[in-house]
Amino acid sequence: MNLAEYKDVYVFAEQRDGKLQNVALELLGKARELADANNENVVAMLLGKDVKPLAQTLIAHGADKVMVVDNDLLKDYLTEPYTEAITHIIKEYKPSIMLIGATTIGRDLGPRVSARNRTGLTADATKLEISDDEAHEFRMTRPAFGGNLMATILCKNTRPQMSTVRPGVMQKLTADANRKGEVICVDVKFDTEKIARVKLVKTVKEEKTVTDISEAKVLVSGGRGVGNKEGFAKLEALAKELGGEVSSSRAMVDAGVMEQSRQVGQTGKTVRPALYMACGISGAIQHLAGMEESDLIIAINKDKYAPIFSVADLGIVGDLHKIVPMLTERLKSMQK
Ligand SMILES: Cc1cc2nc3c(=O)[nH]c(=O)nc-3n(C[C@H](O)[C@H](O)[C@H](O)COP(=O)(O)OP(=O)(O)OC[C@H]3O[C@@H](n4cnc5c(N)ncnc54)[C@H](O)[C@@H]3O)c2cc1C
């Protein structure tokens, strides 16, 4: 493999039912930074049926080029045709770096593409950078050994250098509707025999009753210090006043007090709200990994040495069971 032939940062622009997923735009923001460090282009790969109109949104968020593979076989996500389309792009255009969102689709697609192209994949990277020495290496960092160690991974001998990144970890750029880019329609010859092995019989959509905490602007989050459901009712009242949602540490999920979909952290969701209120959460590294990029962090803890205070912008030392209702009352009275 002649590594010098490989260039540019490619992003899988995941769409579902013709709607671009937020993570695709977040990855374009990071790809822009990586490409600029190497004087390269950002290329979005847009796969689907009748998806071309989405290309301008990708350009507005940082793509220089959008490669569109428009085909009936790509209407709904299936591993084989999507893998074939991306493998075709890899063979034809030789990307240096490829980023994929760690969604259910991305977690299926990424490993398959990397195996088929005999290259490496770093799953769930939390940091991506180009080294500022002469080597200009692409460094992918992710938690390892239960979050006790941050491992920086290089893909030295093969291309593309692939990574999946969870939604909410990277930041999208402000859209610039005037940005110009090139839209390239890519024609892929699919191996219909291989594709026919798996058929999509029916799509059953789960009713969306689960709140996506990674979309919330304000999170009032509770840990073991909250204790039980009655404790969380106090947090809910405060969240309601702030127009936010309640989230949780893993301790309260394991205790059966909160549902897993509201867990923040390494094995839960990564969140980046405008305000994160950590109530009765000690600040274990696995919890911090999911929330430390929040814009403003307020921590309430009765232990002034709790590690959560090291990432908090504002710390309140005291009993959350007294402080949270007081805050709620104060907010209520301010609105009168
Ligand atoms: C592989 C692995 C993955 C993990 N993934 C996650 C993850 O995704 N998310 C996660 O959260 N954890 C995760 N953990 C668990 C993590 O290590 C911690 O055990 C967990 O975060 C602790 O939760 P906590 O802060 O609620 O509880 P504790 O650590 O028990 O802290 C409770 C805090 O509440 C304070 N407190 C008690 N009473 C009050 C009160 N009345 N008022 C104010 N403060 C009070 C205490 O001072 C203490 O600081 C993971 C662990 C492993 C090994």
The ligand as an ORCA input file, in Angstrom:
! r2SCAN-3c Opt
* xyz 0 1
  C     -16.332     -0.050     33.048
  C     -17.108      0.919     33.876
  C     -17.995      1.777     33.238
  C     -18.724      2.702     33.984
  N     -19.580      3.559     33.337
  C     -20.209      4.505     34.040
  C     -21.059      5.455     33.395
  O     -21.295      5.408     32.177
  N     -21.637      6.413     34.137
  C     -21.447      6.516     35.506
  O     -22.002      7.428     36.110
  N     -20.668      5.623     36.122
  C     -20.065      4.628     35.451
  N     -19.299      3.705     36.113
  C     -19.352      3.709     37.589
  C     -18.457      4.726     38.244
  O     -17.163      4.184     38.420
  C     -18.997      5.129     39.627
  O     -19.143      3.973     40.422
  C     -20.346      5.848     39.570
  O     -20.307      6.909     38.634
  C     -20.666      6.406     40.954
  O     -21.939      7.001     40.921
  P     -22.308      8.151     41.942
  O     -21.393      9.310     41.760
  O     -23.759      8.403     41.776
  O     -22.133      7.439     43.356
  P     -21.015      7.626     44.469
  O     -19.650      7.499     43.911
  O     -21.394      6.708     45.571
  O     -21.169      9.137     44.928
  C     -22.262      9.634     45.633
  C     -21.945     11.087     45.992
  O     -23.081     11.669     46.576
  C     -22.650     12.534     47.620
  N     -23.801     12.674     48.521
  C     -24.370     11.714     49.317
  N     -25.437     12.217     49.945
  C     -25.550     13.529     49.576
  C     -26.449     14.578     49.888
  N     -27.480     14.388     50.746
  N     -26.248     15.790     49.326
  C     -25.206     16.004     48.483
  N     -24.335     15.053     48.156
  C     -24.500     13.823     48.674
  C     -21.455     11.833     48.217
  O     -20.625     12.760     48.900
  C     -20.795     11.238     46.985
  O     -19.826     12.113     46.450
  C     -18.568      2.770     35.402
  C     -17.665      1.914     36.009
  C     -16.951      1.006     35.270
  C     -15.967      0.104     35.973
*
